[in-house]
Amino acid sequence: MEKNNQQLQRTMTSRHIMMMALGGAIGAGLFKGSSSAIDMAGPSVIFAYLLGGIILLFVMQGLAEMAVRNRNARTFRDLVESILGKYPAYFLDWIYWKMWVLNIAAEAVVAAIFLQYWLPEYPIWILALCVSVAVTAINLLSVKAFAETEYWLALIKITVIVVFIIAGLLLLLVTFGDHTAVGFSNLTQHGGFFPNGSTGFIAAMLVVIYSYGGTEIIGVTLAETKNPEKVVPKAVRNTLVRIISFYIIPFFIIVSLIPWTEVNGVPESPFVMVFKMIGIPGADHIMNAVILLAIISSMNSGLYGSSRVLYTQAMDGLMPKIFARLSKKSVPTYAILLCTSFLYLGVIISLFAGSKTFEYLMGSLGYTVLFIWLIIAIAHLKSRKTMPEQTSGYKVKFYPYTTWVAVTALCAILIGIIFTTSIVITSITLSIYVLITLSYVFKGRFAKA
């Protein structure tokens, strides 16, 4: 039996929120997208991820401050609407929803690719279907059970990345047995540190932004977080240090150990390639299993984020009320099921496109993450003029300079990406944004219970 006017329960703690942000950001973008980024930028991908990490830091600081100022906010729309108005808030909500539903579809295919490492006789679409069913089941559990599952999945992949960093540094710096220390010559050989010039560097930024996307899921957990005004700033501070570390150091190790020209030519992840180099029996299988869990973890976060956006839209009368109904365990079942349907859409696409599905979806997702960050940053610039003054709590240091740096950098990256990205990807993304805008204009027709 389901109830309609039930409220989401505040059952998630600081450790849950921090691990969810990590779960959203450390997924296919790191383990699979890394190959594409390295292929575009070569060793300079390290700088690309450093730049992306700094921008992310400035954006997330602004998000944390707005969350502290607006303690009744449930999601991004509540934070942004009082500052920028109804349309930007509506647009942000829906492009965020679109980002996650496409992302979980893309990551279901990536998970299937890693499953094929053990099950080569099975086609991508069958394996993607199995993963989709598993993720759906996890999200239909209680919020606390989901958060605990996500916490442990994220913890496993973080532990393995730490082991990867230690093993990689040993391979780079230490000679032992038959192994000779690799050193850092691969950073400058094979065309230099910037082998594809500024064009390759800018093109890689789309993958970088996509890879970091998911961290802002903190802004969707507000309605289910205990003491969000304290938890969110703490989660932002702790999460950002870890994300930047878990991207920049592993990429430095990968491009130092393996010539960048060889990374994108093999079906396995660069992480699996490095673990093979260690020489531990079965290390590649262990790493493949961990990467698979990491991607499922990211899908978990994505399905959570997209379903909560749909739930709040329905609560406010912008979607049919059925999507606001909660189960006895306070889970928005129908919202989850609608979002899950895009998982199966990804399965259908993979039936025809196979492993290329991820590349087709990743470009559009990169655009969307960029726009999400840009809207959050612009809202933060105006927030101190439109929201009540804080007497205590979290405040961004060096306001508004850090946020202006983020806005300027994001606009510059956007211009560069438009000129370096496939016209097909840009056109498809623009078409989706036009549809969202039209739905806002005519939303009264769709807001029926």
C-alpha positions in Angstrom: 0.0 0.0 0.0 1.4 3.4 -0.9 0.7 6.8 0.5 0.6 10.1 -1.4 1.3 12.8 1.2 4.1 11.1 3.0 7.4 13.0 3.4 10.9 11.9 2.6 12.7 10.9 5.7 16.0 12.5 6.9 17.9 9.2 7.4 21.2 10.0 5.6 24.3 11.1 7.6 27.5 12.9 6.7 29.3 9.7 5.8 26.5 8.7 3.5 26.4 12.0 1.7 30.2 12.1 1.3 30.3 8.6 -0.1 27.4 9.3 -2.4 29.2 12.3 -3.9 32.2 10.1 -4.4 30.0 7.3 -5.8 28.5 9.7 -8.3 31.8 11.1 -9.5 34.1 8.0 -9.4 32.5 5.8 -12.0 32.6 5.3 -15.7 34.1 8.8 -16.3 37.2 7.7 -14.3 37.5 4.1 -15.2 36.4 4.1 -18.9 36.3 7.8 -19.9 40.0 8.1 -18.8 41.0 6.3 -22.0 39.2 8.9 -24.2 40.6 11.9 -22.2 44.2 10.5 -22.5 43.7 9.9 -26.2 42.7 13.5 -26.7 45.2 15.3 -24.5 48.1 12.9 -24.0 50.0 13.5 -20.7 48.6 17.0 -20.4 45.4 15.3 -19.2 46.9 15.8 -15.8 46.5 19.6 -16.1 43.0 19.2 -17.6 41.9 17.3 -14.5 43.6 19.7 -12.2 41.8 22.7 -13.9 38.5 20.8 -13.7 39.1 20.1 -10.0 39.8 23.7 -9.1 36.6 24.8 -11.0 34.6 22.1 -9.2 36.0 23.3 -5.8 34.8 26.8 -6.4 31.3 25.7 -7.7 30.8 23.3 -4.8 31.8 25.9 -2.2 29.0 28.1 -3.6 26.5 25.3 -3.5 27.4 24.6 0.2 26.9 28.2 1.2 23.5 28.4 -0.5 22.4 25.2 1.2 23.3 26.7 4.6 21.4 29.9 3.8 18.3 28.1 2.6 17.7 25.4 5.2 14.3 24.4 3.8 15.6 23.6 0.3 15.0 20.1 -1.0 16.9 20.2 -4.3 18.7 22.5 -6.7 15.5 24.1 -7.8 14.7 25.4 -4.3 18.2 26.8 -4.0 18.2 28.6 -7.4 14.6 29.7 -7.8 14.6 32.4 -5.1 17.8 33.8 -6.6 17.5 33.5 -10.4 13.8 33.0 -10.9 11.6 30.1 -12.0 12.9 29.4 -15.5 16.6 28.9 -14.6 15.5 26.8 -11.6 13.2 24.7 -13.8 15.9 24.4 -16.5 18.5 23.3 -14.0 16.2 20.7 -12.5 15.5 19.1 -15.8 19.0 19.1 -17.3 20.2 17.6 -14.0 17.5 14.9 -14.4 18.4 14.4 -18.1 22.1 14.1 -17.1 21.5 11.3 -14.7 19.1 9.2 -16.7 21.4 9.3 -19.7 24.4 8.7 -17.5 22.9 5.6 -15.9 22.1 4.3 -19.3 25.6 4.9 -20.5 27.1 3.3 -17.4 24.9 0.2 -17.7 26.6 -0.3 -21.0 30.1 0.3 -19.5 29.3 -2.2 -16.7 28.4 -4.7 -19.4 31.7 -4.1 -21.2 33.6 -5.0 -18.0 31.4 -8.0 -17.5 32.4 -9.1 -21.0 36.0 -9.4 -19.7 34.8 -12.6 -18.1 31.8 -13.5 -20.3 32.9 -12.7 -23.9 30.2 -15.0 -25.3 27.4 -12.8 -24.1 26.3 -9.7 -26.1 26.5 -6.2 -24.5 22.7 -5.8 -24.3 22.1 -8.9 -22.2 24.7 -8.0 -19.7 23.5 -4.4 -19.5 20.0 -5.7 -18.8 21.2 -7.8 -15.9 23.0 -4.8 -14.4 19.9 -2.6 -14.9 17.7 -5.0 -13.0 20.1 -5.2 -10.1 20.4 -1.4 -9.7 16.6 -1.0 -9.9 16.2 -3.5 -7.0 18.7 -1.7 -4.8 17.0 1.6 -5.2 13.6 0.2 -4.3 14.8 -0.6 -0.9 14.6 1.9 2.0 16.7 5.1 1.7 18.8 4.0 4.6 19.5 0.6 3.0 20.3 2.3 -0.3 22.7 4.7 1.5 24.5 1.9 3.4 24.9 -0.1 0.1 26.3 3.0 -1.6 28.6 3.7 1.3 30.2 0.3 1.2 30.4 0.2 -2.6 32.1 3.6 -2.6 34.5 2.6 0.2 35.6 -0.5 -1.8 36.5 1.5 -4.9 38.3 4.2 -2.9 40.4 1.5 -1.1 41.4 0.0 -4.4 42.3 3.4 -5.9 44.6 3.9 -2.9 46.2 0.5 -3.5 46.5 1.4 -7.2 48.3 4.6 -6.3 50.8 2.8 -4.0 51.4 0.0 -6.6 51.8 2.5 -9.4 54.4 4.6 -7.5 56.4 1.5 -6.8 56.4 0.6 -10.5 57.5 4.1 -11.4 60.2 4.6 -8.8 61.5 1.2 -7.5 63.4 -1.6 -9.3 62.7 -5.1 -8.0 63.1 -8.6 -9.4 62.8 -8.5 -13.1 61.1 -5.1 -13.0 63.1 -1.9 -13.8 61.7 1.4 -12.5 59.8 3.0 -15.4 60.5 6.6 -14.4 58.8 9.6 -16.1 60.1 9.5 -19.7 56.6 8.6 -21.1 55.4 12.1 -20.0 57.5 13.8 -22.7 58.1 11.1 -25.3 55.6 10.2 -28.1 55.0 13.8 -29.2 55.7 15.7 -25.9 53.6 16.7 -23.0 50.9 18.4 -25.2 51.0 16.0 -28.2 47.7 17.2 -29.7 48.2 20.9 -28.7 45.6 23.2 -27.3 42.8 21.6 -29.4 43.3 18.2 -27.8 43.5 19.8 -24.4 40.2 21.7 -24.8 38.5 18.6 -26.3 39.5 16.6 -23.3 37.9 19.1 -21.0 34.5 17.8 -22.1 35.4 14.4 -20.7 37.0 16.0 -17.6 33.8 17.9 -16.8 31.7 14.8 -17.4 34.0 12.7 -15.2 33.7 15.1 -12.3 29.9 15.4 -12.8 28.0 13.7 -10.0 29.6 15.5 -7.1 26.8 18.1 -7.1 24.4 15.3 -6.1 24.9 16.7 -2.6 22.4 19.4 -3.7 19.7 16.7 -4.2 20.0 15.0 -0.8 18.9 18.0 1.2 15.5 16.7 2.0 16.8 13.4 3.3 19.9 14.6 5.2 20.1 15.1 8.9 21.2 18.7 9.8 22.0 19.7 6.1 23.3 23.1 7.2 26.2 21.3 9.0 26.5 18.1 7.0 26.6 19.6 3.5 29.6 22.0 4.0 31.5 19.2 5.8 30.8 16.8 2.9 31.8 19.3 0.3 35.2 20.0 2.0 36.0 16.3 2.6 34.7 15.1 -0.8 36.6 17.6 -3.0 40.0 16.8 -1.5 39.4 13.1 -2.2 38.0 13.5 -5.7 40.9 15.7 -6.9 43.4 13.2 -5.3 41.6 10.2 -6.8 41.7 11.7 -10.3 45.0 13.6 -10.6 47.3 11.1 -9.0 46.0 8.0 -10.8 46.1 9.9 -14.2 49.7 10.9 -13.4 50.6 7.3 -12.7 48.8 6.0 -15.9 50.4 8.4 -18.4 53.8 7.9 -16.7 53.6 4.0 -16.8 52.0 3.5 -20.2 52.7 5.5 -23.4 49.6 7.6 -24.0 49.4 6.3 -27.6 48.7 2.8 -26.3 45.9 3.5 -23.7 42.9 3.8 -26.0 43.7 0.9 -28.3 42.7 -1.9 -25.9 39.2 -2.9 -24.6 40.2 -2.9 -20.9 40.6 0.1 -18.6 44.0 1.7 -18.1 43.6 0.7 -14.4 43.4 -3.0 -15.4 46.5 -2.5 -17.6 48.5 -1.2 -14.7 47.4 -4.0 -12.4 48.5 -6.5 -15.0 52.0 -4.8 -14.9 52.2 -5.5 -11.2 52.4 -9.2 -11.9 50.2 -10.4 -9.0 48.2 -13.5 -10.1 44.7 -12.5 -10.9 45.3 -8.8 -10.2 43.6 -7.8 -13.5 40.5 -9.8 -12.5 40.4 -8.2 -9.1 40.6 -4.8 -10.6 38.0 -5.5 -13.2 35.6 -6.6 -10.4 36.2 -3.5 -8.4 35.7 -1.3 -11.5 32.4 -3.1 -12.1 31.3 -2.4 -8.5 32.4 1.3 -8.9 30.3 1.7 -11.9 27.3 0.1 -10.3 27.9 2.5 -7.3 27.8 5.5 -9.7 24.6 4.2 -11.3 23.1 3.9 -7.8 23.8 7.5 -7.1 22.4 8.5 -10.5 19.2 6.7 -10.1 18.8 8.2 -6.6 19.4 11.8 -7.9 17.1 11.6 -10.9 14.2 10.0 -9.0 14.4 12.7 -6.3 14.3 15.5 -8.8 11.2 13.9 -10.4 9.6 13.5 -6.9 10.0 17.2 -6.0 8.7 18.2 -9.4 5.6 16.1 -8.7 5.2 17.5 -5.2 5.1 21.0 -6.6 2.6 20.1 -9.3 5.0 20.2 -12.2 4.6 16.5 -12.9 1.7 14.0 -12.3 1.2 13.4 -8.6 1.8 9.7 -9.0 5.5 10.4 -9.0 5.2 11.9 -5.5 3.8 8.7 -4.0 6.1 7.0 -1.5 6.2 3.4 -0.4 6.0 2.3 3.2 9.8 2.6 3.3 9.6 6.3 2.2 10.9 5.5 -1.3 9.4 7.3 -4.4 8.7 4.0 -6.2 7.0 5.4 -9.4 9.7 8.1 -9.8 12.4 5.4 -9.5 10.6 3.2 -12.0 10.2 6.0 -14.6 13.9 6.9 -14.3 14.8 3.2 -14.5 13.1 3.0 -17.8 16.0 4.9 -19.3 18.3 2.1 -18.2 16.4 -0.2 -20.5 16.4 2.4 -23.2 20.2 2.3 -23.0 19.9 -1.5 -23.3 17.9 -1.1 -26.5 20.5 1.4 -27.9 23.3 -1.0 -27.0 21.5 -3.7 -29.0 22.4 -1.7 -32.1 25.4 0.4 -31.1 27.1 -2.1 -28.7 30.1 -0.7 -26.8 30.0 2.6 -28.8 26.9 3.6 -26.8 29.0 5.2 -24.1 30.9 7.4 -26.5 27.7 8.6 -28.1 26.1 9.6 -24.7 29.2 11.0 -23.0 29.5 14.1 -25.2 26.0 15.3 -24.4 26.5 14.6 -20.7 29.6 16.7 -20.6 27.7 19.7 -22.0 25.0 19.2 -19.3 27.4 19.0 -16.4 29.0 22.2 -17.6 25.7 24.0 -17.7 24.7 22.7 -14.2 27.9 24.1 -12.7 27.5 27.4 -14.6 24.0 27.9 -13.3 25.0 27.0 -9.7 28.0 29.5 -9.9 25.8 32.3 -11.3 23.2 31.7 -8.6 26.0 31.9 -5.9 27.2 35.2 -7.3 23.7 36.7 -6.7 22.8 34.8 -3.6 24.2 37.2 -1.0 22.0 40.0 -2.5 18.8 38.0 -2.5 19.1 35.6 0.5 19.1 36.5 4.2 22.4 37.4 5.7 24.1 34.7 7.8 25.2 35.5 11.3 27.1 32.2 11.5 27.7 29.1 9.5 29.6 28.3 6.3 30.8 31.1 4.1 33.0 31.0 1.0 36.3 32.8 1.5 37.4 35.3 -1.2 33.8 35.7 -2.4 33.0 36.6 -5.2 36.4 36.2 -6.8 36.6 32.4 -6.7 33.1 32.1 -8.1 33.9 34.6 -10.9 37.0 32.5 -11.7 34.7 29.5 -12.1 32.1 31.3 -14.2 34.8 32.7 -16.5 36.6 29.4 -16.9 33.3 27.5 -17.6 32.3 30.0 -20.3 35.8 29.7 -21.9 35.6 25.9 -21.8 32.1 26.0 -23.3 33.3 28.1 -26.3 36.2 25.8 -26.8 34.1 22.7 -26.6 31.6 24.0 -29.2 34.4 24.4 -31.7 36.0 21.0 -30.9 33.0 18.7 -30.4 31.1 16.8 -33.1 28.3 18.9 -34.5 25.9 16.0 -34.1 26.5 15.8 -30.3 26.1 19.6 -30.0 22.9 19.6 -32.1 21.3 16.8 -30.1 22.1 18.5 -26.8 20.7 21.8 -28.1 17.6 20.1 -29.2 17.1 18.6 -25.7 17.5 22.0 -24.1 15.0 23.5 -26.6 12.5 20.8 -25.6 13.0 21.6 -21.9 12.4 25.3 -22.6 9.2 24.5 -24.6 8.0 22.3 -21.8 8.4 25.2 -19.4 6.4 27.5 -21.6 3.6 25.0 -21.9 4.0 23.3 -18.5 0.5 24.2 -17.4 -0.8 21.5 -19.7 1.3 18.8 -18.1 0.8 19.7 -14.5 -2.3 17.6 -14.0 -2.6 15.3 -11.1 
